[in-house]
Amino acid sequence: MRVSIRPPRPEDDAAHRAAVLRSADHLSPWNPVDPDGFHELLRRQGPELQTFLIINDEDGGLVGKCNVANIVRARFRNGALGYDSYRPYNGTGRMSEGMRLVVDRCFASWPDGLGLHRLEINVQPDNSRSVGMAKRLGFRHEGFSPRMLYINDAWRDHERFALTAEEWPGL
């Protein structure tokens, strides 16, 4: 592995802002681009949202970010993954490595992991790189959701992918 993962910290604000600005044209077709939203992201961390930064071990650079959102416990034990990769690391395989670590952490038992049983990824159909990520990680296609999320001033269709702990080879 060339990367590691960890929760965001207040001192990551400048690196996050620079990474988002550097990658704005790469991110903007699929997600709102908010280089100043890091403190709000930190404030929202809790039982229903856990964020992991993917760090390049060689130079400490920010490879990407993965939010595990809509975490539901009890009998469902489910979370939804949303991710952004940042330049100059996108296309190097480091984001895939980091996402494998995130999935490992999600399925690992508490207290080392989140203790989830099922993960979802919802991707706009034309976002071929994110669809490819879901497939590389072994997520299965579950269906199509028209007008699922309001992104960039419009309701966007999404392809749904999912994976359960039993299907994950990392455990």
C-alpha positions as CSV (number, residue, x, y, z in Angstrom):
1,M,0.0,0.0,0.0
2,R,1.1,3.5,-0.9
3,V,-1.5,5.2,1.2
4,S,-3.1,5.3,4.6
5,I,-6.4,6.6,5.9
6,R,-7.4,8.6,8.9
7,P,-10.1,10.9,10.1
8,P,-9.8,14.6,9.2
9,R,-8.3,17.1,11.7
10,P,-8.7,20.8,11.9
11,E,-5.1,21.3,10.7
12,D,-6.0,19.6,7.4
13,D,-8.1,22.6,6.3
14,A,-5.4,24.2,4.2
15,A,-4.4,21.0,2.4
16,H,-8.0,20.1,1.8
17,R,-8.7,23.6,0.4
18,A,-5.7,23.4,-1.9
19,A,-6.6,19.9,-3.1
20,V,-10.2,20.9,-3.9
21,L,-9.2,24.0,-5.8
22,R,-6.6,22.0,-7.7
23,S,-9.2,19.4,-8.6
24,A,-12.3,21.7,-9.1
25,D,-12.8,21.0,-12.8
26,H,-12.4,17.2,-12.2
27,L,-15.0,17.3,-9.4
28,S,-17.5,19.9,-10.5
29,P,-19.5,17.8,-13.0
30,W,-20.4,15.3,-10.2
31,N,-20.4,17.2,-6.9
32,P,-20.6,20.7,-5.6
33,V,-17.1,22.1,-5.2
34,D,-16.7,23.9,-1.8
35,P,-13.1,24.6,-0.9
36,D,-14.2,26.4,2.2
37,G,-16.5,23.6,3.5
38,F,-13.9,21.7,5.6
39,H,-14.9,23.1,9.0
40,E,-18.6,22.3,8.3
41,L,-17.5,18.7,7.4
42,L,-15.6,18.5,10.7
43,R,-18.6,19.8,12.6
44,R,-20.9,17.1,11.1
45,Q,-18.7,14.1,12.1
46,G,-20.6,11.8,14.4
47,P,-22.6,8.5,14.5
48,E,-24.2,9.1,11.1
49,L,-21.2,10.5,9.2
50,Q,-17.6,9.4,9.3
51,T,-15.0,10.9,6.9
52,F,-11.7,9.4,6.0
53,L,-8.9,11.2,4.3
54,I,-6.7,9.1,2.0
55,I,-3.0,10.2,2.5
56,N,-0.1,9.5,0.1
57,D,2.5,7.9,2.4
58,E,5.5,9.1,0.4
59,D,4.8,12.8,0.6
60,G,1.9,13.3,2.9
61,G,-0.3,14.7,0.2
62,L,-4.1,14.4,0.1
63,V,-5.1,11.7,-2.4
64,G,-8.8,11.9,-1.7
65,K,-11.6,11.9,0.8
66,C,-14.3,9.3,1.5
67,N,-17.5,10.0,3.4
68,V,-19.3,7.2,5.0
69,A,-22.7,8.8,5.3
70,N,-26.3,7.8,6.3
71,I,-24.9,5.3,8.8
72,V,-27.7,3.3,10.2
73,R,-27.1,0.8,13.1
74,A,-29.3,-1.9,14.7
75,R,-30.5,-4.5,12.2
76,F,-29.5,-2.6,9.1
77,R,-25.8,-1.7,9.8
78,N,-25.5,0.2,6.5
79,G,-23.6,3.2,5.2
80,A,-23.3,5.0,1.9
81,L,-19.9,5.8,0.5
82,G,-19.2,9.0,-1.3
83,Y,-15.7,9.9,-2.5
84,D,-13.6,12.5,-4.2
85,S,-10.1,12.0,-5.7
86,Y,-7.7,14.9,-5.9
87,R,-5.0,15.9,-8.4
88,P,-2.2,15.0,-8.9
89,Y,-2.9,11.5,-7.5
90,N,-6.0,10.6,-9.5
91,G,-5.4,8.0,-12.1
92,T,-2.4,6.5,-10.1
93,G,-4.4,3.7,-8.3
94,R,-3.8,5.3,-4.9
95,M,-7.5,6.2,-4.5
96,S,-8.5,2.5,-5.1
97,E,-5.9,1.5,-2.5
98,G,-7.4,4.0,0.0
99,M,-10.9,2.9,-0.7
100,R,-10.0,-0.7,0.0
101,L,-8.7,0.5,3.4
102,V,-12.0,2.4,4.0
103,V,-14.1,-0.6,3.2
104,D,-11.9,-2.7,5.5
105,R,-12.5,-0.2,8.3
106,C,-16.3,-0.1,7.6
107,F,-16.7,-3.8,7.9
108,A,-14.2,-4.3,10.8
109,S,-15.8,-4.9,14.2
110,W,-16.1,-2.1,16.7
111,P,-14.1,-0.5,18.2
112,D,-11.4,-0.7,15.5
113,G,-13.9,-0.4,12.7
114,L,-17.5,0.8,12.1
115,G,-19.0,-2.7,12.4
116,L,-21.2,-2.2,9.3
117,H,-22.7,-5.1,7.4
118,R,-23.6,-3.4,4.1
119,L,-22.2,-0.5,2.1
120,E,-23.8,1.4,-0.8
121,I,-22.3,3.5,-3.6
122,N,-24.6,5.8,-5.6
123,V,-23.0,7.2,-8.8
124,Q,-24.3,9.3,-11.6
125,P,-24.3,7.1,-14.7
126,D,-22.0,9.2,-16.8
127,N,-19.3,9.3,-14.1
128,S,-17.4,6.4,-15.6
129,R,-14.4,6.8,-13.2
130,S,-16.6,6.4,-10.1
131,V,-18.6,3.6,-11.6
132,G,-15.2,1.9,-12.3
133,M,-14.2,2.4,-8.7
134,A,-17.4,0.7,-7.4
135,K,-16.8,-2.2,-9.8
136,R,-13.0,-2.5,-8.9
137,L,-14.0,-2.7,-5.2
138,G,-16.4,-5.6,-6.0
139,F,-19.6,-3.7,-5.5
140,R,-22.5,-5.3,-7.4
141,H,-25.0,-3.3,-9.4
142,E,-28.4,-3.2,-7.7
143,G,-30.3,-0.8,-9.9
144,F,-31.1,2.6,-11.2
145,S,-32.6,5.5,-9.2
146,P,-34.0,8.3,-11.4
147,R,-33.7,11.9,-10.0
148,M,-32.1,10.5,-6.7
149,L,-30.0,13.5,-5.5
150,Y,-30.1,17.2,-6.0
151,I,-26.6,18.2,-7.2
152,N,-25.5,21.3,-9.0
153,D,-29.0,22.7,-9.3
154,A,-30.7,19.6,-10.8
155,W,-32.1,16.3,-9.7
156,R,-29.5,13.7,-10.9
157,D,-30.1,10.0,-11.8
158,H,-27.8,7.5,-10.0
159,E,-26.7,3.9,-10.5
160,R,-26.8,1.9,-7.2
161,F,-24.1,-0.5,-6.1
162,A,-23.8,-2.4,-2.9
163,L,-21.6,-4.9,-1.0
164,T,-22.0,-6.9,2.2
165,A,-19.3,-7.9,4.6
166,E,-19.6,-11.6,3.5
167,E,-18.8,-10.5,-0.1
168,W,-15.7,-8.5,0.9
169,P,-12.4,-10.4,0.4
170,G,-10.6,-8.2,2.8
171,L,-12.1,-9.8,5.9
